[in-house]
Amino acid sequence: MNWAILIVAGIFEVGWAKYTEGFTRLWPSVWTVPAMIISFGLLGIAMKTLPVGTAYSVWVGVGAVGTVVLAIVLFGESASVPQMMSVALVVAGIVGLKLSTPETGTCLEAL
């Protein structure tokens, strides 16, 4: 469960990555504050049961990959082969951290 919480935290990180256009758009900027709070809160819960380095790295990785994908889909940014290979390496790193990190507790224990 702690991994699922961590992935959701990373998804909320994507929610405030670019769409505000430098905080010049009102509603996307308003959405940023609760998205940040939720993202940080869920990261904090996950870090109670996962190693800090692993949790933070996965959180950043999910946010980075999600932001790249959304930028390509929503904003028409380029998707070159070297860029996609780099994104694949980030995903491989996330999977590697998941596979090599021992479970140290459950989400209910963290609460």
Backbone torsions as a table, in degrees:
resi	resn	phi	psi	omega
1	MET	NA	-35.1	-179.1
2	ASN	-63.3	-32.2	177.3
3	TRP	-69.3	-39.2	178.3
4	ALA	-63.7	-42.2	177.3
5	ILE	-60.8	-41.5	-179.8
6	LEU	-64.8	-41.9	178.5
7	ILE	-64.0	-43.2	178.3
8	VAL	-62.8	-39.4	176.5
9	ALA	-59.6	-41.6	177.7
10	GLY	-65.6	-36.2	177.7
11	ILE	-65.3	-40.3	176.6
12	PHE	-66.6	-28.4	174.9
13	GLU	-63.4	-37.8	177.5
14	VAL	-61.8	-34.0	-176.4
15	GLY	-60.2	-17.9	-179.8
16	TRP	-124.1	20.8	-173.5
17	ALA	-79.1	-43.9	-171.8
18	LYS	-139.6	-30.8	-166.5
19	TYR	-60.2	-17.7	-179.0
20	THR	-73.2	-15.9	-177.3
21	GLU	51.6	58.1	178.1
22	GLY	68.7	31.4	-179.2
23	PHE	60.0	33.3	177.0
24	THR	-99.3	-7.2	177.9
25	ARG	-109.6	122.7	-170.9
26	LEU	-58.5	-62.3	-171.3
27	TRP	-67.1	-41.8	174.0
28	PRO	-61.6	-34.2	178.5
29	SER	-68.8	-38.4	177.7
30	VAL	-64.4	-39.7	179.2
31	TRP	-64.2	-27.5	-176.6
32	THR	-58.2	-44.1	-175.3
33	VAL	-62.1	-53.2	178.3
34	PRO	-65.6	-33.8	177.9
35	ALA	-62.5	-41.9	178.4
36	MET	-64.9	-43.6	-179.2
37	ILE	-63.2	-46.1	179.1
38	ILE	-63.2	-45.0	-178.9
39	SER	-59.8	-50.1	179.9
40	PHE	-65.8	-38.7	179.8
41	GLY	-63.0	-45.9	179.0
42	LEU	-66.9	-37.4	175.4
43	LEU	-60.0	-42.5	178.8
44	GLY	-61.3	-40.3	177.8
45	ILE	-64.6	-45.1	-179.3
46	ALA	-63.7	-35.0	-177.9
47	MET	-71.8	-12.2	175.2
48	LYS	-73.0	-23.6	-176.0
49	THR	-121.3	-6.1	177.8
50	LEU	-120.3	153.7	175.2
51	PRO	-58.8	140.7	-175.4
52	VAL	-57.7	-46.7	-178.7
53	GLY	-61.5	-40.9	178.7
54	THR	-66.9	-48.9	-177.6
55	ALA	-61.0	-46.1	-178.8
56	TYR	-65.6	-42.2	-179.7
57	SER	-63.3	-42.7	179.0
58	VAL	-67.0	-41.7	179.1
59	TRP	-58.8	-48.2	179.1
60	VAL	-65.2	-41.8	-179.2
61	GLY	-63.0	-45.3	178.0
62	VAL	-62.2	-42.8	178.0
63	GLY	-62.7	-41.7	-179.1
64	ALA	-67.0	-47.8	-179.9
65	VAL	-63.7	-45.0	178.7
66	GLY	-61.3	-39.2	179.6
67	THR	-67.0	-41.7	177.7
68	VAL	-61.7	-46.8	-178.9
69	VAL	-62.5	-46.5	179.7
70	LEU	-65.7	-36.4	178.7
71	ALA	-64.5	-36.4	177.7
72	ILE	-69.5	-46.6	-175.4
73	VAL	-72.9	-47.4	-173.6
74	LEU	-88.2	-31.1	-172.4
75	PHE	-116.0	4.1	176.0
76	GLY	65.7	25.3	177.8
77	GLU	-68.0	158.5	-175.7
78	SER	-66.1	155.0	178.6
79	ALA	-136.1	66.5	-178.0
80	SER	-72.5	162.9	178.9
81	VAL	-59.7	-46.8	178.0
82	PRO	-60.4	-36.8	178.1
83	GLN	-65.8	-44.6	-178.9
84	MET	-67.8	-34.0	175.2
85	MET	-65.2	-37.9	178.2
86	SER	-66.7	-41.1	176.1
87	VAL	-62.8	-40.3	177.7
88	ALA	-61.8	-36.5	177.0
89	LEU	-65.3	-37.8	177.0
90	VAL	-64.2	-44.6	178.2
91	VAL	-61.2	-42.5	177.7
92	ALA	-61.1	-37.9	177.3
93	GLY	-64.8	-40.8	178.0
94	ILE	-62.8	-47.1	179.1
95	VAL	-62.0	-42.9	178.8
96	GLY	-60.7	-41.0	177.2
97	LEU	-64.4	-40.4	178.7
98	LYS	-62.1	-45.8	-176.5
99	LEU	-71.3	-24.4	-175.5
100	SER	-103.4	1.5	-178.9
101	THR	-101.2	120.6	177.9
102	PRO	-69.4	145.2	174.8
103	GLU	-70.5	130.7	-177.3
104	THR	-115.4	7.1	179.6
105	GLY	164.4	-173.6	178.2
106	THR	-120.9	165.5	-179.7
107	CYS	-61.8	-38.6	-178.8
108	LEU	-64.4	-34.2	177.3
109	GLU	-66.6	-32.4	-178.4
110	ALA	-71.4	-30.0	-178.0
111	LEU	-78.7	NA	NA
